[in-house]
């Protein structure tokens, strides 16, 4: 089994586990991605800083604030991890504003396009509708319970049927691919113009 296969499998397992223990898509996909990479020796961020980032992702679950209208939280947490792995910060933007396109590229190609293909959109509502045939307003406790019951019936607590596991797996694949096949501005320019 390759490093990528091990990490993807671990991301799927951890995402499913974390959904049951930490409950929530944004922070669970992020934690599963970070911890799966760590399991194969890739350290994106130390545990103290990871915990601080985790806090920031907590409110982005459920399409932001559990409202279902924003980007799927699982996708948000995974996109955050991919962008973190790209490593474009203020310093790199000060050097060349175009560097932002490297992060945009990896999140779009590694996650966004695949998510749209699988779930026909990027929002929490889109994802719920594809998974369950309808969406819930999970801000309301009784509807949140209905969503969890529907997820349980569908088998969403398994690594192969969990949306959070899909997001974490995509993020891990993207990050390992980025490390094995670095892409810079010249690559993006050629790809765009070619």
C-alpha positions in Angstrom: 0.0 0.0 0.0 1.4 3.4 -1.0 1.8 6.3 1.4 -1.2 8.0 -0.3 -3.4 4.9 0.0 -2.5 4.5 3.7 -3.2 8.2 4.4 -6.5 8.2 2.4 -7.7 5.1 4.2 -6.8 6.7 7.6 -8.5 10.0 6.7 -11.7 8.1 5.9 -11.6 6.1 9.1 -10.7 9.1 11.3 -13.4 11.3 9.7 -16.0 8.7 10.4 -14.8 8.3 14.0 -14.6 12.0 14.6 -18.1 12.6 13.3 -19.3 10.3 16.1 -17.1 11.8 18.8 -16.5 15.4 17.8 -19.7 15.9 15.8 -19.6 18.4 13.0 -18.4 18.4 9.4 -15.9 21.4 9.2 -13.7 20.6 12.1 -14.0 16.9 11.7 -12.8 16.9 8.0 -9.9 19.2 9.0 -8.9 17.1 12.0 -9.1 13.9 10.0 -7.0 15.4 7.2 -4.3 16.6 9.6 -4.2 13.5 11.7 -4.2 11.1 8.7 -1.2 13.0 7.2 0.5 12.9 10.6 0.1 9.1 10.6 2.3 8.8 7.5 4.9 11.3 8.7 3.5 14.5 7.2 3.3 17.3 9.8 1.4 20.3 8.5 1.0 22.0 11.9 1.9 21.2 15.5 -0.9 20.0 17.8 -1.2 23.3 19.7 -1.7 25.4 16.6 -4.0 22.7 15.2 -6.2 23.1 18.2 -6.4 26.8 17.7 -7.3 26.3 14.0 -9.9 23.7 15.1 -11.6 26.3 17.2 -11.9 28.6 14.2 -13.4 25.9 12.1 -16.0 24.9 14.6 -18.5 27.6 13.6 -18.2 26.8 9.9 -20.0 23.4 10.2 -23.3 22.9 8.5 -22.8 25.5 5.8 -21.7 28.2 8.3 -23.2 28.3 11.7 -25.2 25.1 10.9 -27.5 27.2 8.6 -27.0 24.9 5.6 -26.9 27.8 3.1 -23.1 28.2 2.9 -20.4 25.9 1.6 -20.5 22.4 3.0 -18.6 22.4 6.2 -16.8 19.2 5.3 -15.5 20.9 2.2 -14.6 24.0 4.1 -12.5 22.1 6.6 -10.8 20.1 3.8 -10.2 23.3 1.8 -8.7 24.9 4.8 -6.2 22.0 5.2 -5.3 22.1 1.5 -4.7 25.9 1.6 -2.7 25.5 4.7 -0.5 22.9 3.0 0.1 25.2 0.0 1.7 27.6 2.4 0.9 30.9 0.8 0.8 33.6 3.5 1.2 37.3 3.8 4.9 37.2 3.1 4.4 35.3 -0.2 1.6 37.6 -1.2 3.8 40.6 -0.5 6.4 39.1 -2.8 3.9 38.5 -5.6 0.1 38.9 -5.4 -0.3 36.2 -8.1 0.9 33.5 -5.6 -2.7 33.3 -4.3 -3.5 31.5 -7.5 -1.5 28.5 -6.3 -3.9 28.0 -3.3 -6.9 28.7 -5.5 -5.7 26.1 -8.0 -5.2 23.3 -5.5 -8.5 23.8 -3.7 -10.4 24.1 -6.9 -8.8 21.1 -8.7 -8.4 18.9 -5.6 -11.7 19.5 -4.0 -14.1 22.0 -5.6 -14.5 20.4 -9.0 -14.7 16.9 -7.6 -17.3 18.0 -5.0 -19.5 19.5 -7.7 -19.2 16.4 -9.7 -20.2 14.2 -6.8 -22.7 16.4 -5.0 -23.9 18.8 -7.8 -23.0 21.9 -5.8 -20.9 23.2 -3.0 -23.4 24.1 -0.3 -24.5 22.1 2.7 -28.0 22.0 1.3 -26.7 20.7 -2.1 -24.8 17.9 -0.3 -27.7 17.0 1.9 -30.1 16.8 -1.1 -27.8 14.5 -3.0 -27.3 12.3 0.1 -30.8 12.2 1.4 -33.2 13.6 -1.2 -33.9 16.6 1.0 -32.2 19.2 3.3 -32.8 19.9 6.9 -32.6 23.2 8.9 -30.4 21.6 11.5 -30.3 24.8 13.7 -33.6 23.4 15.1 -32.9 20.5 17.5 -35.7 18.3 16.3 -34.5 18.7 12.6 -30.9 18.1 13.6 -32.0 14.8 15.1 -33.9 13.9 11.9 -30.7 14.6 9.9 -28.7 12.4 12.2 -31.3 9.7 12.0 -31.3 9.9 8.1 -27.5 9.7 8.1 -27.6 6.7 10.3 -30.1 4.9 8.0 -28.0 5.7 5.0 -24.9 4.3 6.6 -23.1 7.6 6.8 -21.1 6.4 9.8 -18.9 4.2 7.5 -15.7 5.3 5.8 -17.1 4.6 2.3 -20.4 6.5 2.8 -19.5 9.5 4.9 -19.4 12.9 3.3 -16.8 14.1 5.8 -14.7 11.1 4.9 -15.0 12.0 1.2 -13.8 15.6 2.0 -10.9 14.4 4.2 -9.8 11.8 1.6 -9.8 14.4 -1.2 -7.8 16.8 0.9 -5.2 14.1 1.8 -4.9 13.1 -1.9 -4.5 16.7 -2.9 -1.9 17.5 -0.3 0.2 14.4 -1.0 0.0 15.0 -4.7 1.1 18.7 -4.1 4.2 17.4 -2.2 5.0 14.9 -4.9 4.2 17.2 -7.9 4.8 20.8 -6.8 3.1 23.4 -9.0 4.3 27.0 -9.1 3.1 30.1 -11.0 4.9 29.0 -14.2 3.0 25.7 -14.2 -0.3 27.5 -13.7 0.5 30.0 -16.4 1.4 27.2 -18.9 -1.8 25.3 -17.9 -4.0 28.4 -18.3 -2.4 29.5 -21.6 -2.0 26.0 -23.0 
